[in-house]
Amino acid sequence: MSRNKITDKGDPDVVFDDDNPEWTKEDFARARPPHEIFPPEILAAFPKTRGAQQAPKKVAISIRLSQDVIDFFKSSGPGWQTRIDETLKKAIGGKR
């Protein structure tokens, strides 16, 4: 049987903090989202992250593109994959 070195308390290389034990199922059940605990000025200090999509609007695929196409879109900065999607939508026009 294999041992998981990360969670095995018998591993001398792993440091455990008794003041900060691993959460139990009961701890997770009692947990509340940050907006219920912290005031708005504290929440504003945290970086914003996107939540899960309500309904998937795009499909993840694997596609091969020429290097010059990739370089062109990547050179315009973050959001390059979205710009490829927009360019392809324009190319097909209203055709579906």
C-alpha distances in whole Angstrom, upper triangle without the diagonal:
4,7,10,12,15,15,13,16,15,16,19,20,20,23,23,27,27,30,29,26,23,25,25,26,29,29,29,31,34,34,37,38,40,43,43,43,44,48,49,50,46,45,47,45,42,41,42,39,40,38,37,39,41,41,40,43,42,39,37,37,37,40,42,45,47,46,50,49,46,48,51,49,46,49,51,48,45,45,46,44,46,49,48,48,51,53,51,52,56,56,55,58,58,57,54
4,7,9,12,12,11,14,13,13,17,17,17,20,21,24,25,28,26,24,21,23,23,25,28,28,28,30,33,32,35,36,37,41,41,41,42,45,46,47,43,42,44,42,39,38,39,36,37,36,34,37,39,40,38,41,39,37,34,35,35,38,39,42,44,43,47,46,43,45,48,46,43,46,47,44,42,42,43,41,43,46,45,45,48,50,49,50,53,54,53,56,56,55,52
4,6,9,9,7,11,10,10,13,14,13,16,17,20,22,25,23,20,18,21,21,22,26,25,25,28,30,30,33,34,35,38,39,38,39,43,44,44,41,39,42,40,36,36,37,35,35,34,33,36,38,39,38,41,40,37,35,36,35,39,40,43,45,44,47,46,43,44,47,45,43,46,47,44,41,42,43,41,43,46,45,45,48,50,49,50,54,54,54,56,57,56,53
4,6,6,6,10,10,9,13,12,11,14,15,18,20,22,20,18,15,18,19,20,23,23,23,26,28,27,30,30,31,35,35,34,36,39,40,40,37,36,38,36,33,32,33,31,32,31,30,33,35,36,35,38,37,35,32,33,33,37,38,40,42,41,44,44,40,42,44,42,40,42,43,40,38,38,39,38,40,43,42,42,45,47,46,47,51,51,51,53,54,53,51
4,6,5,8,8,6,10,9,8,11,13,16,18,21,19,17,15,18,20,22,25,24,24,27,29,28,31,31,32,35,36,35,35,39,40,40,36,35,37,35,32,32,33,31,33,32,32,35,37,38,37,40,38,37,34,35,35,38,39,41,43,41,45,44,41,42,45,43,40,42,43,40,38,39,40,38,40,43,43,43,46,48,47,49,52,52,53,55,56,55,53
4,6,8,10,8,11,9,7,10,10,14,16,18,16,14,13,15,17,20,22,21,21,24,26,24,27,27,28,32,32,31,32,35,36,36,32,31,34,31,28,28,30,28,29,29,29,32,34,36,35,37,36,35,32,33,33,36,38,40,42,40,43,42,39,40,43,40,37,40,41,37,35,36,37,36,38,41,41,41,44,46,45,46,50,50,51,52,53,53,51
4,6,9,8,11,11,8,10,9,13,14,17,14,12,10,13,14,17,19,18,18,22,23,22,25,26,27,31,31,30,31,35,36,36,32,31,34,32,29,29,30,28,30,29,29,32,34,36,35,38,37,36,33,35,35,39,40,42,44,43,46,45,41,43,45,43,40,42,43,40,37,38,39,38,40,43,43,42,45,47,47,48,51,52,52,54,54,54,52
4,5,6,9,10,8,10,10,14,15,18,16,14,12,15,16,19,22,21,21,24,26,25,29,30,31,34,34,33,34,38,39,39,36,35,37,35,32,33,34,32,34,33,32,36,38,39,38,41,40,39,36,38,38,41,43,45,47,46,49,48,44,45,48,46,43,46,46,43,40,41,43,41,43,46,46,46,49,51,50,51,55,55,55,57,58,57,55
4,5,8,9,7,8,8,11,12,15,14,12,12,15,16,19,21,20,22,25,26,25,29,30,30,34,34,32,34,37,39,39,35,35,37,35,33,33,35,33,35,34,34,38,40,41,41,44,43,42,39,41,41,44,46,48,50,48,51,51,47,48,51,48,45,48,48,45,42,43,45,44,45,49,49,48,51,53,53,54,57,58,58,60,60,60,58
4,6,9,8,10,11,14,15,18,18,16,15,19,20,23,25,24,25,28,29,29,32,34,34,38,38,36,37,41,42,42,39,38,41,38,36,37,38,37,38,37,37,41,43,44,44,47,46,44,42,43,43,46,47,50,51,50,53,52,49,50,52,50,47,50,51,47,45,46,47,46,48,51,51,51,54,56,55,56,59,60,60,62,63,63,60
4,6,6,9,10,14,15,19,18,16,16,20,21,24,26,25,26,29,30,29,33,33,34,38,38,36,37,40,42,42,38,37,40,37,34,35,37,35,37,36,36,40,42,44,43,45,44,43,40,41,41,44,45,47,49,47,50,49,46,47,50,48,44,47,48,44,42,43,45,44,46,49,49,49,52,53,53,54,57,58,58,60,61,61,59
4,6,7,10,13,15,18,18,17,18,21,23,26,28,27,28,31,32,31,34,35,35,38,39,37,37,41,42,41,38,38,40,37,35,35,37,36,38,38,38,42,44,46,45,48,46,45,42,43,43,46,47,49,50,48,51,51,47,47,50,49,45,47,49,45,43,45,46,45,47,50,50,50,53,55,55,56,59,60,60,62,63,63,61
4,6,10,13,16,18,18,17,17,21,23,26,28,27,27,31,31,30,33,33,33,37,37,35,36,39,40,39,36,35,37,34,32,32,35,33,36,36,36,39,42,44,42,45,44,42,39,41,40,43,44,45,47,44,47,47,43,44,47,45,42,44,45,41,39,41,42,42,44,47,47,47,50,52,52,53,56,57,57,59,60,60,58
4,7,10,13,15,14,14,14,17,20,23,25,23,24,27,28,26,29,30,29,33,34,32,32,36,37,36,33,32,34,32,29,30,32,31,33,33,33,37,39,41,40,43,41,40,37,39,39,42,43,44,46,44,47,46,43,43,46,44,41,43,44,40,38,39,41,40,42,45,45,46,48,50,50,51,54,55,56,57,58,58,56
4,7,10,12,11,11,12,16,19,22,24,21,23,26,26,25,28,28,28,32,32,30,30,33,35,34,30,30,33,30,28,29,31,30,32,32,33,37,39,41,41,43,42,42,39,41,41,44,45,46,48,46,48,48,44,44,47,45,42,43,44,41,38,40,42,41,43,46,46,47,49,51,51,52,55,56,57,58,59,59,57
4,6,9,8,8,9,13,15,19,20,18,20,23,23,22,25,26,26,29,29,27,28,31,33,33,29,29,32,29,27,28,30,29,32,31,32,36,38,40,40,43,42,41,39,41,41,45,46,48,49,47,50,49,45,46,48,46,43,45,45,42,39,40,42,42,43,46,47,47,49,52,52,53,55,57,57,59,59,59,57
4,5,5,6,9,12,15,19,19,17,19,22,21,20,23,24,24,27,27,25,25,29,31,30,26,27,29,27,25,27,29,29,31,31,32,36,38,40,40,43,43,42,40,43,43,46,48,49,51,49,51,50,46,47,49,47,44,45,46,42,39,41,43,42,44,47,48,47,50,52,52,53,56,57,58,59,60,60,58
4,5,6,9,12,14,18,18,16,18,21,20,20,23,24,24,28,27,25,26,29,32,31,28,28,31,29,27,29,31,31,33,33,34,38,39,42,42,45,45,44,42,45,46,49,50,52,54,52,54,53,50,50,52,50,47,49,49,45,42,43,46,45,46,49,50,50,52,55,55,55,58,60,60,61,62,62,60
4,6,10,12,14,18,17,15,17,20,19,18,21,22,22,25,24,22,22,26,28,28,24,25,28,26,25,27,29,29,32,31,33,36,38,41,41,44,44,44,42,45,46,49,51,52,54,52,54,53,49,50,52,49,46,48,48,44,41,42,45,45,45,48,50,49,51,54,54,55,57,59,59,60,61,61,59
4,7,9,12,15,15,12,14,17,16,15,18,19,19,23,22,20,21,24,26,26,23,23,26,24,22,24,26,26,28,28,29,33,34,37,37,40,40,40,39,41,42,45,47,48,50,49,51,50,46,47,48,46,43,45,44,41,38,39,42,41,42,45,46,46,47,50,51,51,54,55,56,57,57,58,55
4,6,9,13,13,11,13,16,15,15,18,20,20,24,23,21,23,26,29,29,25,25,28,26,24,26,28,27,29,28,29,33,34,37,37,40,40,40,38,41,42,45,47,48,51,49,51,50,46,47,49,46,44,46,46,42,39,40,42,41,42,45,46,46,48,51,51,51,54,56,56,57,57,57,55
4,7,10,11,9,11,14,14,14,17,18,19,23,23,21,23,26,28,29,25,25,28,26,24,25,26,25,27,25,26,30,31,33,34,37,37,36,35,37,38,42,44,45,48,46,49,47,44,45,47,44,41,44,44,40,37,38,40,39,39,43,44,43,45,48,48,48,51,53,53,54,54,54,52
4,7,8,6,7,10,11,10,14,16,17,20,20,18,21,24,26,27,24,23,26,25,23,24,25,24,25,23,24,28,29,31,32,35,35,35,34,37,38,41,44,45,48,47,49,47,44,45,47,44,41,44,43,40,36,37,39,38,38,42,43,42,44,47,47,47,50,51,51,52,52,52,50
4,5,5,7,9,10,11,15,17,19,22,21,20,23,27,29,30,27,26,29,28,26,27,27,26,27,25,25,28,29,31,32,36,36,36,35,37,39,43,45,47,50,49,51,49,46,48,49,46,44,46,46,42,39,39,42,40,40,44,45,43,46,49,48,48,51,53,52,53,53,53,50
4,5,5,6,9,10,14,16,19,21,20,20,23,27,28,30,27,26,29,29,26,27,27,26,26,23,23,26,27,29,30,34,34,34,33,36,38,42,44,46,49,49,51,49,46,47,49,46,44,46,46,42,39,39,41,39,39,43,44,42,44,47,47,46,50,51,51,51,51,51,48
4,5,5,6,9,12,15,18,20,18,18,21,25,27,29,26,25,29,29,26,28,28,27,27,25,25,28,28,31,32,36,37,37,36,39,41,45,47,49,52,51,53,51,48,50,51,48,46,49,48,44,41,40,43,41,41,45,46,44,46,49,49,48,52,53,53,53,53,53,50
4,5,5,6,10,13,15,18,16,15,18,22,24,26,23,22,26,25,23,25,25,24,25,23,24,27,27,30,31,35,36,36,35,38,40,43,46,48,50,49,51,49,46,48,49,46,44,46,45,42,38,38,41,40,39,43,44,43,45,48,48,47,50,52,52,52,52,52,50
4,5,5,9,11,13,16,15,15,18,21,23,25,22,21,24,24,21,23,23,21,22,19,20,23,24,26,28,31,32,32,31,35,37,40,43,44,47,46,48,46,43,45,46,43,41,43,42,39,35,35,38,36,36,40,41,39,41,44,44,43,47,48,48,49,48,49,46
4,6,8,11,14,17,15,15,19,22,24,26,24,22,26,26,23,25,25,23,23,21,21,24,24,26,28,32,33,33,33,36,39,42,45,47,50,49,51,49,45,47,48,45,43,46,45,41,38,37,40,38,38,41,42,41,42,46,45,44,48,50,49,49,49,49,46
4,7,10,13,15,12,12,16,19,22,24,21,20,24,24,22,24,24,23,24,22,22,26,25,28,30,33,35,35,35,39,41,44,47,48,51,50,52,50,47,48,49,46,44,46,45,42,38,38,41,40,39,42,44,42,44,47,47,46,49,51,51,51,50,51,48
4,7,9,12,10,10,13,17,19,21,18,17,20,21,18,20,20,20,21,18,20,23,23,26,28,31,32,33,33,36,38,41,44,45,48,47,49,47,44,45,46,42,40,43,41,38,34,34,37,36,36,39,41,39,41,44,44,43,46,48,48,48,48,49,46
4,6,8,7,7,10,14,15,18,16,14,18,19,17,19,18,18,19,17,18,21,21,25,27,29,31,32,32,36,38,41,44,45,48,47,48,46,43,44,45,41,39,42,40,37,33,33,36,35,34,38,39,38,39,42,43,41,44,47,46,46,46,47,45
4,6,6,7,9,12,13,16,13,11,15,16,13,15,14,14,15,13,15,19,19,22,24,27,28,30,30,33,35,38,41,42,44,44,45,42,39,41,41,38,36,38,36,33,29,29,33,32,31,34,36,34,35,39,39,38,41,43,43,43,43,44,42
4,5,5,6,9,10,12,10,8,11,12,10,13,13,13,15,14,17,20,21,24,26,28,29,31,31,34,36,39,42,42,44,43,44,42,39,40,40,37,35,37,35,32,28,29,32,32,31,34,36,35,35,39,40,39,41,44,44,44,43,45,43
4,6,6,7,8,11,10,7,10,12,11,14,13,14,15,14,17,20,20,24,26,27,29,31,31,35,37,40,42,43,45,44,45,43,40,41,41,37,36,37,35,32,29,29,32,32,30,33,36,34,35,38,39,38,40,43,43,43,42,44,42
4,6,8,10,13,12,10,14,16,15,17,17,17,19,17,20,22,22,26,28,30,32,34,34,38,40,43,45,46,49,48,48,46,43,44,44,41,39,41,39,36,32,32,36,35,34,37,39,38,38,42,42,41,43,46,46,46,45,47,45
4,7,10,12,10,10,13,14,14,17,17,18,20,19,22,25,25,28,30,32,34,36,36,39,42,44,47,47,50,48,49,47,44,45,45,42,40,42,40,36,33,33,37,37,35,38,41,39,40,43,44,43,45,48,48,48,48,49,47
4,7,8,6,6,10,11,11,14,15,17,19,19,22,25,25,29,31,32,34,36,36,39,41,44,46,46,48,47,48,46,43,43,43,40,38,39,38,34,31,32,35,35,34,37,39,38,39,42,43,42,44,47,48,47,47,49,47
4,6,6,6,9,11,12,15,16,18,20,20,24,26,26,30,32,33,35,37,37,41,43,45,47,47,49,48,48,46,43,44,44,40,39,40,37,34,31,32,36,36,34,37,40,39,39,42,44,42,44,47,48,47,47,49,48
4,5,5,6,9,10,13,13,16,18,18,22,24,24,28,30,31,33,35,35,39,41,43,45,45,47,45,45,43,41,41,41,37,36,37,34,31,28,29,33,33,31,34,37,36,36,39,41,39,41,44,45,44,44,46,45
4,6,5,7,10,12,13,17,19,20,24,26,27,31,32,33,34,37,37,40,42,43,45,45,47,45,45,43,41,40,40,37,35,36,34,31,28,29,33,34,32,34,37,37,37,40,42,41,42,45,46,45,45,48,47
4,5,5,7,11,12,15,18,19,23,25,27,30,31,32,34,36,35,39,40,42,44,44,46,44,45,43,40,40,40,37,35,36,34,30,28,29,32,33,32,34,37,37,37,40,42,41,42,45,46,46,46,48,47
4,5,6,9,9,12,15,16,19,22,23,26,27,29,30,32,32,35,37,39,41,41,43,41,42,40,37,37,37,34,32,33,31,28,25,26,30,30,29,31,34,33,33,37,38,37,39,42,43,42,43,44,43
4,5,8,8,12,15,16,20,22,23,27,28,29,30,32,32,35,37,38,40,40,42,40,40,38,35,35,35,32,30,31,29,26,23,24,28,29,27,29,32,32,32,35,37,36,37,40,41,41,41,43,42
4,7,9,12,16,18,21,24,26,29,29,30,31,33,32,35,37,38,40,40,41,39,40,38,35,35,35,32,30,30,29,25,23,24,28,29,28,30,33,33,33,36,38,37,39,42,43,42,43,45,44
4,6,9,13,14,18,21,23,26,26,27,28,30,29,32,33,35,37,37,39,37,38,36,33,33,33,30,28,29,27,24,21,22,26,26,26,28,31,30,31,34,35,35,37,40,40,40,41,43,42
4,6,10,13,16,19,21,24,24,25,25,27,26,29,30,32,34,33,35,33,34,32,29,29,29,26,24,25,24,20,17,18,22,23,22,24,27,27,27,30,32,32,33,36,37,37,38,40,39
4,7,10,13,15,17,20,20,21,22,24,24,27,28,30,32,32,34,32,33,31,28,28,28,25,23,25,23,19,16,17,20,21,20,22,25,24,25,28,29,29,31,33,34,34,35,36,35
4,6,10,12,15,17,17,18,19,21,20,23,25,27,29,29,32,30,31,29,26,27,27,24,22,24,22,19,15,15,19,19,18,21,23,22,23,26,27,27,29,31,32,32,33,34,33
4,7,8,11,14,14,15,15,18,17,21,23,25,27,28,30,29,30,28,25,26,26,23,21,24,22,19,15,14,18,17,16,19,21,19,20,24,25,24,26,29,29,29,30,31,29
4,6,9,12,12,14,15,17,17,21,23,26,29,29,32,32,33,30,27,29,29,25,24,27,25,22,18,17,20,19,18,21,23,21,22,26,26,25,28,30,30,30,30,31,29
4,6,9,9,12,13,14,15,18,21,24,27,28,31,31,32,29,27,29,29,25,25,28,26,23,19,18,20,18,17,21,22,20,21,25,25,24,27,29,28,29,28,29,27
4,5,6,8,10,12,13,17,20,22,26,26,30,30,31,28,26,28,28,24,24,27,25,23,19,17,19,17,15,19,20,17,19,22,22,21,24,26,25,25,25,26,23
4,7,9,12,14,16,19,23,25,29,29,33,33,34,31,29,31,31,27,27,30,28,26,23,20,23,20,18,22,23,20,21,24,24,22,25,27,26,26,25,26,23
4,6,9,11,14,17,21,23,26,27,31,32,33,29,28,31,30,27,27,30,28,26,23,20,22,19,17,21,21,18,19,22,21,20,23,25,23,23,22,23,20
4,6,7,10,13,17,19,23,24,27,28,29,26,24,27,27,23,24,27,25,24,21,18,19,16,15,18,18,15,17,20,19,17,21,22,21,22,21,21,18
4,7,10,13,16,18,21,22,25,27,27,24,23,25,25,21,22,25,23,22,19,16,17,14,12,15,15,12,13,16,15,14,17,19,17,18,17,18,15
4,7,9,13,14,18,18,22,23,24,21,19,22,22,19,20,23,21,21,18,14,15,12,10,13,13,10,12,15,13,12,16,17,16,17,17,17,15
4,6,10,12,16,17,21,22,24,20,19,23,23,20,20,24,23,22,19,16,16,13,12,15,14,11,14,16,14,14,18,18,17,19,19,18,16
4,7,10,13,15,19,20,22,19,17,20,21,18,18,22,22,21,18,15,15,11,12,15,14,12,15,17,15,16,20,20,19,21,22,21,19
4,6,10,12,16,18,20,17,16,19,20,18,18,22,22,21,19,17,16,12,14,16,13,12,16,17,14,16,19,19,18,21,22,21,19
4,7,10,13,15,17,15,14,17,19,17,17,21,21,21,19,17,16,12,15,16,14,13,17,17,15,17,20,20,20,23,24,23,21
4,6,10,12,15,12,11,15,16,15,16,19,20,20,19,17,15,12,14,15,12,12,16,15,13,16,18,17,17,21,23,21,20
4,7,9,12,10,10,13,15,14,15,18,19,20,20,18,15,13,16,16,13,14,17,16,14,18,20,18,19,22,24,23,22
4,6,8,7,7,10,11,11,12,15,17,18,18,17,13,12,15,14,11,13,16,14,13,16,18,16,18,21,23,22,22
4,6,5,7,9,10,11,12,14,17,18,19,18,15,14,17,16,13,15,18,15,15,19,19,17,20,23,26,25,25
4,5,5,6,8,10,10,12,15,16,17,17,14,14,17,16,13,17,19,17,17,21,21,20,22,25,28,28,28
4,5,5,6,9,10,10,13,15,17,17,13,14,17,15,13,16,18,15,16,20,20,18,21,24,27,27,28
4,5,5,6,9,10,12,14,15,14,11,11,14,11,9,13,14,12,12,16,16,15,18,20,24,23,24
4,5,5,6,8,10,11,13,12,9,9,12,11,9,12,14,13,14,17,18,17,20,22,25,25,25
4,6,5,6,9,10,12,13,10,11,14,13,12,15,17,15,16,20,20,20,22,24,28,28,29
4,6,5,7,10,12,12,9,11,13,11,10,14,14,12,15,18,17,17,20,22,25,26,27
4,5,6,8,9,9,5,8,10,7,7,11,11,10,13,15,15,16,19,20,23,24,25
4,5,6,7,8,5,8,11,10,10,13,14,14,16,18,19,19,22,24,27,27,28
4,5,9,10,8,11,13,11,12,16,16,15,18,20,20,21,24,25,28,29,30
4,7,8,7,10,11,9,11,14,14,14,17,18,18,19,22,23,26,28,28
4,6,6,10,11,10,12,15,15,15,18,20,20,22,24,25,28,29,29
4,6,8,9,9,12,14,14,15,18,19,20,22,24,25,27,28,28
4,6,5,6,9,10,11,12,14,15,17,19,20,21,23,25,24
4,5,5,6,9,10,10,12,14,15,17,19,20,22,23,24
4,5,5,6,9,10,11,12,14,15,17,19,21,21,21
4,5,5,6,9,10,11,12,14,16,16,18,19,19
4,5,5,6,9,10,11,12,14,15,18,19,19
4,5,5,6,9,10,11,13,14,17,17,18
4,5,5,6,9,10,11,12,14,15,15
4,5,5,6,9,10,11,13,14,15
4,5,5,6,9,10,13,14,15
4,5,5,6,9,11,12,12
4,5,5,6,8,9,10
4,6,5,8,10,12
4,6,9,9,12
4,6,6,8
4,6,8
4,6
4
